[in-house]
Amino acid sequence: MVQLDAQFTGAQVLRAFHHDEPSLFLGSAFITVGVISSAFCILRRRFDALLVWMALFAVVYGVRLWLQSSLLGITLTTSVFFARLRFAIDFLVPIPAFYFFRVAGFLGREAKILTVGLSAVFLTISAATIVVGPLPVFYEINDILVIGGLGILVVRSLGERAYKDRDFVVVRAGVLTFAAFALWDNTVGRLWQLDKVEMYGFAGLLGCLGYVAARRTLERDVELGEIQNELEMARRIQLSLLPGDFPASADFRVAARYVPMTSVAGDLYDYVVAGDGQAGLLIADVSGHGVPAALIASMVKMAATSQRGNSGHPARLLAGMNAALCGNTQGQYVTAAYVFLNARSGELHYAAAGHPAMLILRDGVVTEVAENGLLLAAAESADYSEKTVALKAGDRLLLYTDGLVEARNAEGALFGEDAVTAVMRETGKLTADEAADRLITAAQQWAKLQDDDLTVLICDYLG
């Protein structure tokens, strides 16, 4: 008896295989398309919602064709779970489809709420099918929701936008093709017991969706490439605003380090005066990051240049910069510090606008020089004062932006002023360039991820 059953089953499996060849082939093709689309996203190292949802749609539909083939039905007849899974997967297919159409913009403004709600219903029905088995009411709910969703999609694809958006035209062709094949299966095909052809309609729909996803992905890549080119140009322009090396001087050695967080940044430094026994050093930090901050930084540069006549008077220079910037920074503020060193008089004059205090390393001891006024561009009436400090041969001055002290490690702890002071103290025997590098390296080693611009300006007074 067992031998007869085995012979019967073998013949049945062979017939089932020949009958299922189209669905098994298309199922494999759909899954392959999904895997390739997913791999494409991984290789690009960029999440692309259109490709991801299309990939899931293709994979789930392909797996559905496999699970519902007669071949697997014969070989796994004793598995209750498999029998229920064959029905449950029907309700999972619409989920990635609706998400794809939402991301592509084909479902209207209420698409997010609609998609989330429908997904919850389909997931619930699918889970219930696995638990209690397929019930007619589940398919009634599924048919109503899917037909309703397709109806919305078809109506929108026939609207005014369809004549302006070629993607709508392509998707409409795919949806109408798929709907026509599905309608045939559920009317004429069911009446005359014909082989199902819906999968061929899905192949057409998947081809249309793939075209839209690929075209939009390539279009975004081109746009991204243009943006990156523009950012690179902006980076070169911004770097051109920064001064070159400080001119050779018998009195001063100056070193600067500028490490932006992104392609462009809001930090700025400048040598307002350089030569003849004098040095005027400016450092500034615009609130925010990226292109907006960089644009304001260029304005700060122009404002500082316009105040060269006040280069020997830090308070006046900052007041003039503030007047030039007020009302022109779109609500963004600027911190700044300016120090004027005069080798002839042996003094420095210092003023700041909401900026971290300047540090002086003298005989192995680090001291703070603070004389802060209101942030630049905050109020036209802002007033600034300056502090005068006697210079001593061997003095080392440090100006920096807050990205140095606010660098955070993995636990969220700040690098802090104490650490900056400690590193500054250790640089006594280093050159100005080496000291600047040591400070930047210390902050970068503390915080593995840079979340702010880093700018350091060191000046050694030779006396």
C-alpha positions as CSV (number, residue, x, y, z in Angstrom):
1,M,0.0,0.0,0.0
2,V,2.8,2.4,0.9
3,Q,4.5,1.6,-2.5
4,L,1.3,2.4,-4.4
5,D,1.0,5.7,-2.5
6,A,4.6,6.6,-3.3
7,Q,4.1,5.9,-7.0
8,F,0.9,7.9,-7.0
9,T,2.5,10.8,-5.2
10,G,5.5,10.8,-7.6
11,A,3.3,11.1,-10.6
12,Q,1.2,13.7,-8.9
13,V,4.3,15.7,-8.1
14,L,5.5,15.5,-11.7
15,R,2.1,16.8,-13.0
16,A,2.1,19.5,-10.3
17,F,5.6,20.6,-11.3
18,H,4.7,21.0,-15.0
19,H,1.5,22.8,-14.0
20,D,3.4,25.2,-11.6
21,E,6.3,25.9,-13.9
22,P,5.1,29.5,-14.8
23,S,4.4,30.4,-11.2
24,L,7.6,28.9,-9.9
25,F,9.6,30.7,-12.6
26,L,7.9,34.0,-12.0
27,G,8.1,33.6,-8.2
28,S,11.9,33.1,-8.6
29,A,12.2,36.1,-10.9
30,F,10.2,38.3,-8.5
31,I,12.3,37.3,-5.5
32,T,15.5,37.9,-7.5
33,V,14.3,41.4,-8.4
34,G,13.7,42.1,-4.8
35,V,17.1,40.7,-3.7
36,I,18.9,42.7,-6.4
37,S,17.0,45.9,-5.4
38,S,17.9,45.4,-1.7
39,A,21.6,44.6,-2.6
40,F,21.7,47.8,-4.7
41,C,20.7,49.9,-1.6
42,I,23.3,48.1,0.5
43,L,26.0,48.7,-2.0
44,R,25.1,52.3,-2.3
45,R,25.1,52.6,1.5
46,R,22.0,54.7,1.3
47,F,18.5,53.9,2.3
48,D,16.1,54.3,-0.6
49,A,12.5,53.9,0.5
50,L,11.2,53.4,-3.0
51,L,13.6,50.5,-3.8
52,V,13.2,48.9,-0.4
53,W,9.4,48.8,-0.5
54,M,9.4,47.6,-4.1
55,A,11.9,44.9,-3.1
56,L,9.6,43.7,-0.3
57,F,6.6,43.8,-2.5
58,A,8.4,41.6,-5.1
59,V,9.8,39.2,-2.6
60,V,6.5,38.7,-0.7
61,Y,4.6,38.2,-3.9
62,G,7.2,35.8,-5.2
63,V,7.1,33.8,-2.0
64,R,3.3,33.7,-2.2
65,L,3.5,32.1,-5.7
66,W,5.8,29.4,-4.3
67,L,3.8,28.8,-1.2
68,Q,0.5,28.5,-3.1
69,S,1.9,26.2,-5.8
70,S,0.4,22.7,-6.1
71,L,3.9,21.2,-5.8
72,L,4.5,22.4,-2.2
73,G,0.9,21.7,-1.4
74,I,1.4,18.0,-2.2
75,T,4.8,17.6,-0.4
76,L,3.6,19.3,2.8
77,T,0.1,18.1,3.1
78,T,0.5,17.1,6.8
79,S,1.6,20.5,8.0
80,V,-1.2,22.5,9.5
81,F,1.0,25.6,9.9
82,F,2.1,25.5,6.3
83,A,-1.5,25.1,5.2
84,R,-2.5,28.2,7.1
85,L,0.6,30.1,6.0
86,R,-0.4,29.6,2.4
87,F,-3.5,31.6,3.1
88,A,-2.0,34.1,5.6
89,I,0.6,35.4,3.1
90,D,-2.3,36.7,0.9
91,F,-2.9,39.4,3.4
92,L,0.8,40.4,3.6
93,V,1.2,41.2,-0.1
94,P,-0.7,44.6,0.0
95,I,1.4,46.0,2.9
96,P,4.6,46.8,1.0
97,A,2.5,47.8,-2.1
98,F,0.7,50.5,-0.1
99,Y,4.0,51.8,1.4
100,F,5.6,52.0,-2.0
101,F,2.7,54.0,-3.4
102,R,2.7,56.3,-0.4
103,V,6.5,57.0,-0.6
104,A,6.1,57.6,-4.4
105,G,3.4,60.2,-3.6
106,F,0.5,58.4,-5.4
107,L,-1.9,58.2,-2.5
108,G,-2.4,61.8,-1.5
109,R,-1.9,63.8,1.7
110,E,-3.6,61.4,4.0
111,A,-1.4,58.5,2.8
112,K,0.5,58.0,6.0
113,I,-2.5,57.5,8.2
114,L,-4.2,55.4,5.5
115,T,-1.1,53.2,5.0
116,V,-0.5,52.6,8.7
117,G,-4.1,51.8,9.3
118,L,-4.4,49.3,6.4
119,S,-1.1,47.7,7.4
120,A,-2.4,47.1,10.9
121,V,-5.6,45.5,9.6
122,F,-3.7,43.2,7.1
123,L,-1.2,42.1,9.8
124,T,-4.0,41.3,12.2
125,I,-5.9,39.3,9.6
126,S,-2.7,37.4,8.6
127,A,-1.9,36.6,12.2
128,A,-5.5,35.5,12.8
129,T,-5.3,33.2,9.8
130,I,-2.3,31.4,11.2
131,V,-4.0,31.0,14.6
132,V,-7.5,30.0,13.6
133,G,-7.2,29.2,9.9
134,P,-8.7,31.0,6.8
135,L,-12.2,32.4,7.3
136,P,-14.4,33.8,4.5
137,V,-14.7,37.1,6.4
138,F,-11.0,37.6,6.2
139,Y,-11.1,37.5,2.4
140,E,-14.1,39.8,2.3
141,I,-12.2,42.4,4.3
142,N,-9.1,41.9,2.2
143,D,-11.0,42.3,-1.1
144,I,-12.8,45.4,0.1
145,L,-9.6,47.1,1.3
146,V,-7.5,46.1,-1.7
147,I,-10.2,47.0,-4.3
148,G,-10.7,50.3,-2.5
149,G,-7.0,51.1,-2.4
150,L,-6.6,50.2,-6.1
151,G,-9.7,52.3,-6.8
152,I,-8.1,55.4,-5.1
153,L,-4.9,54.7,-7.0
154,V,-6.7,54.4,-10.4
155,V,-8.8,57.6,-9.8
156,R,-5.7,59.6,-8.8
157,S,-3.8,58.2,-11.8
158,L,-6.5,59.5,-14.1
159,G,-6.6,62.9,-12.5
160,E,-5.0,66.2,-13.7
161,R,-1.6,65.2,-12.4
162,A,-1.5,62.2,-14.6
163,Y,-1.0,64.5,-17.6
164,K,1.9,66.3,-16.0
165,D,3.7,63.5,-14.3
166,R,5.1,60.7,-16.5
167,D,5.5,58.5,-13.4
168,F,1.8,58.5,-13.0
169,V,1.3,57.5,-16.6
170,V,3.7,54.5,-16.2
171,V,2.2,53.4,-12.8
172,R,-1.3,53.8,-14.2
173,A,-0.5,51.4,-17.0
174,G,0.9,48.9,-14.6
175,V,-2.0,49.2,-12.2
176,L,-4.6,48.9,-14.9
177,T,-2.8,45.9,-16.4
178,F,-2.6,44.1,-13.0
179,A,-6.3,45.0,-12.2
180,A,-7.4,43.7,-15.6
181,F,-5.6,40.3,-15.1
182,A,-6.9,40.0,-11.5
183,L,-10.4,40.8,-12.7
184,W,-10.2,38.1,-15.4
185,D,-9.1,35.5,-12.8
186,N,-12.0,36.4,-10.5
187,T,-14.7,36.4,-13.2
188,V,-14.1,34.5,-16.4
189,G,-11.2,32.5,-15.1
190,R,-13.2,31.3,-12.0
191,L,-16.3,30.6,-14.0
192,W,-14.5,28.4,-16.6
193,Q,-11.9,27.1,-14.2
194,L,-9.0,28.5,-16.2
195,D,-5.4,28.9,-15.1
196,K,-4.7,32.0,-13.1
197,V,-3.0,34.9,-15.0
198,E,-2.8,37.5,-12.3
199,M,0.9,36.8,-11.9
200,Y,1.6,38.0,-15.4
201,G,-0.2,41.2,-14.6
202,F,1.9,41.6,-11.5
203,A,5.0,41.1,-13.7
204,G,3.8,44.1,-15.8
205,L,3.1,46.1,-12.6
206,L,6.5,45.3,-11.1
207,G,8.2,46.4,-14.3
208,C,6.4,49.7,-14.2
209,L,7.2,50.2,-10.5
210,G,10.8,49.2,-11.1
211,Y,11.0,51.8,-13.9
212,V,9.7,54.5,-11.6
213,A,11.9,53.5,-8.7
214,A,15.0,53.3,-10.9
215,R,14.3,56.6,-12.6
216,R,13.7,58.5,-9.3
217,T,16.8,56.9,-7.7
218,L,19.0,57.9,-10.6
219,E,17.4,61.4,-10.6
220,R,18.1,61.8,-6.9
221,D,21.7,60.6,-7.4
222,V,22.2,63.2,-10.1
223,E,20.7,65.9,-7.8
224,L,22.9,64.7,-4.9
225,G,26.0,64.8,-7.2
226,E,25.2,68.4,-8.1
227,I,24.7,69.3,-4.4
228,Q,28.0,67.7,-3.5
229,N,29.7,69.6,-6.3
230,E,28.2,72.8,-5.1
231,L,29.2,72.0,-1.5
232,E,32.8,71.4,-2.7
233,M,32.8,74.7,-4.5
234,A,31.5,76.4,-1.4
235,R,34.2,74.7,0.7
236,R,36.9,76.0,-1.6
237,I,35.4,79.5,-1.5
238,Q,35.2,79.4,2.3
239,L,38.8,78.2,2.6
240,S,39.8,81.1,0.3
241,L,38.4,83.5,2.9
242,L,40.8,82.2,5.6
243,P,44.2,83.8,5.6
244,G,47.4,82.0,4.7
245,D,50.3,81.6,6.9
246,F,51.0,84.5,9.3
247,P,53.9,86.6,7.8
248,A,57.4,86.0,9.1
249,S,57.9,88.1,12.2
250,A,60.6,88.8,14.7
251,D,58.0,89.2,17.4
252,F,55.3,86.6,16.8
253,R,54.7,83.0,15.7
254,V,51.1,82.3,14.8
255,A,49.6,78.9,14.0
256,A,45.9,78.2,13.1
257,R,44.0,75.0,12.7
258,Y,40.5,74.8,11.2
259,V,38.6,71.5,11.1
260,P,35.0,71.9,9.9
261,M,32.3,69.4,11.0
262,T,30.9,69.3,7.4
263,S,32.1,70.6,4.0
264,V,31.5,74.1,5.1
265,A,31.3,75.6,8.6
266,G,30.5,78.6,10.7
267,D,33.9,79.1,12.3
268,L,36.3,81.8,11.1
269,Y,39.6,83.3,12.0
270,D,41.5,86.2,10.5
271,Y,44.7,88.2,10.8
272,V,43.3,91.8,10.9
273,V,46.8,93.1,11.5
274,A,50.1,91.2,10.6
275,G,53.5,92.9,10.7
276,D,55.5,95.9,12.0
277,G,55.6,94.5,15.5
278,Q,51.8,94.2,15.7
279,A,49.3,91.4,15.4
280,G,45.6,91.6,15.4
281,L,44.0,88.1,15.7
282,L,40.2,87.5,15.3
283,I,38.3,84.3,15.9
284,A,34.5,83.9,15.5
285,D,31.9,81.2,15.6
286,V,28.4,81.5,14.0
287,S,25.5,79.6,15.6
288,G,24.4,76.6,13.7
289,H,26.3,74.5,11.1
290,G,26.5,73.9,7.4
291,V,25.7,76.2,4.6
292,P,23.7,78.8,6.5
293,A,26.4,79.3,9.1
294,A,29.0,79.4,6.3
295,L,27.2,82.2,4.6
296,I,27.0,84.2,7.8
297,A,30.7,83.5,8.4
298,S,31.5,85.2,5.1
299,M,29.6,88.2,6.3
300,V,31.6,88.2,9.5
301,K,34.7,88.3,7.4
302,M,33.5,91.3,5.5
303,A,32.4,93.0,8.7
304,A,35.9,92.5,10.2
305,T,37.6,93.8,7.1
306,S,35.6,96.9,7.2
307,Q,36.9,97.6,10.7
308,R,40.6,97.6,10.0
309,G,40.7,101.2,11.0
310,N,39.9,100.1,14.6
311,S,42.3,97.2,14.6
312,G,44.2,98.7,17.5
313,H,41.1,99.0,19.6
314,P,39.3,95.6,20.1
315,A,36.2,97.1,21.7
316,R,35.6,99.5,18.9
317,L,36.3,96.8,16.3
318,L,33.7,94.4,17.8
319,A,31.2,97.3,18.1
320,G,31.7,98.1,14.4
321,M,31.2,94.5,13.4
322,N,28.1,94.2,15.5
323,A,26.6,97.3,13.8
324,A,27.4,95.8,10.4
325,L,25.8,92.4,11.2
326,C,22.7,93.4,13.1
327,G,19.6,92.7,11.1
328,N,21.5,90.8,8.4
329,T,22.0,87.4,9.9
330,Q,18.5,85.9,9.8
331,G,18.3,85.4,13.5
332,Q,21.7,83.7,13.8
333,Y,24.2,85.0,16.3
334,V,28.0,85.2,16.3
335,T,30.5,84.8,19.1
336,A,33.9,86.5,18.6
337,A,37.1,87.4,20.3
338,Y,39.8,89.8,19.1
339,V,43.3,90.4,20.5
340,F,45.7,93.1,19.5
341,L,49.3,92.6,20.4
342,N,51.8,95.4,20.3
343,A,55.5,94.4,20.6
344,R,56.6,98.0,20.9
345,S,54.5,98.7,24.0
346,G,54.7,95.2,25.3
347,E,51.0,95.0,25.8
348,L,48.0,93.2,24.4
349,H,44.4,94.5,24.2
350,Y,41.6,92.0,24.3
351,A,37.8,92.0,23.9
352,A,35.2,89.4,23.2
353,A,31.5,88.9,22.4
354,G,30.1,85.9,24.1
355,H,33.2,83.9,23.3
356,P,35.3,81.4,25.3
357,A,38.0,83.2,27.3
358,M,41.5,83.5,25.9
359,L,44.2,81.5,27.6
360,I,47.8,82.6,28.3
361,L,50.6,80.1,29.1
362,R,53.3,81.9,31.0
363,D,56.2,80.1,32.8
364,G,54.2,76.8,32.8
365,V,51.1,78.4,34.3
366,V,47.9,78.9,32.3
367,T,45.7,81.9,33.1
368,E,42.4,83.1,31.7
369,V,41.7,86.5,30.1
370,A,38.0,87.2,29.9
371,E,36.3,90.4,28.9
372,N,33.0,89.4,27.3
373,G,30.2,91.5,25.9
374,L,26.9,90.6,24.2
375,L,26.9,88.2,21.2
376,L,27.4,89.9,17.8
377,A,24.2,90.6,15.8
378,A,22.0,90.3,18.9
379,A,21.4,94.0,19.6
380,E,22.5,97.2,17.8
381,S,23.0,99.0,21.2
382,A,25.6,96.4,22.4
383,D,28.6,97.9,24.1
384,Y,32.0,96.3,24.5
385,S,35.0,96.9,26.7
386,E,38.6,95.7,26.5
387,K,41.3,94.4,28.8
388,T,45.0,95.3,28.7
389,V,47.6,92.8,29.8
390,A,51.4,93.3,29.9
391,L,53.3,90.8,27.6
392,K,56.3,88.8,28.6
393,A,58.7,87.1,26.3
394,G,57.7,83.4,25.9
395,D,54.0,84.0,26.4
396,R,51.7,81.7,24.4
397,L,48.1,82.8,23.7
398,L,45.3,80.5,22.7
399,L,42.0,81.5,21.0
400,Y,39.6,78.7,20.2
401,T,35.9,78.1,19.4
402,D,33.6,76.2,21.7
403,G,33.8,73.0,19.6
404,L,37.0,72.3,21.4
405,V,35.7,72.3,25.0
406,E,32.3,70.8,24.0
407,A,33.7,67.7,22.3
408,R,31.8,64.7,23.8
409,N,33.0,61.2,24.3
410,A,30.8,58.1,24.0
411,E,29.4,58.6,27.5
412,G,28.4,62.2,26.7
413,A,31.1,63.8,28.9
414,L,32.6,67.1,27.7
415,F,36.3,67.5,26.9
416,G,36.0,70.6,29.0
417,E,38.0,73.7,29.9
418,D,40.2,71.8,32.4
419,A,41.3,69.4,29.7
420,V,42.1,72.3,27.4
421,T,44.1,74.0,30.1
422,A,46.0,70.8,30.9
423,V,46.9,70.2,27.2
424,M,47.9,73.8,26.9
425,R,50.2,73.5,29.8
426,E,51.9,70.4,28.3
427,T,52.7,72.4,25.1
428,G,55.3,74.6,26.7
429,K,58.2,73.1,24.9
430,L,56.4,72.6,21.6
431,T,56.3,75.0,18.6
432,A,53.1,76.9,17.9
433,D,52.3,74.6,15.1
434,E,52.9,71.5,17.2
435,A,50.9,73.0,20.0
436,A,47.9,73.6,17.7
437,D,48.1,70.1,16.4
438,R,48.2,68.7,20.0
439,L,45.1,70.5,21.0
440,I,43.1,69.4,17.9
441,T,44.3,65.8,18.3
442,A,43.4,65.7,22.0
443,A,39.9,66.8,21.3
444,Q,39.5,64.3,18.4
445,Q,40.8,61.4,20.5
446,W,38.3,62.3,23.3
447,A,35.3,62.5,20.9
448,K,35.4,59.8,18.2
449,L,32.6,61.6,16.4
450,Q,32.9,65.3,15.6
451,D,29.7,67.2,16.3
452,D,31.0,70.8,16.0
453,D,33.6,72.8,14.1
454,L,37.0,73.0,15.6
455,T,39.2,76.1,15.3
456,V,42.3,76.9,17.2
457,L,44.5,80.0,17.0
458,I,47.9,80.1,18.9
459,C,50.2,83.0,19.1
460,D,53.7,83.0,20.6
461,Y,55.2,86.3,21.7
462,L,59.0,86.1,21.2
463,G,59.7,89.4,22.9
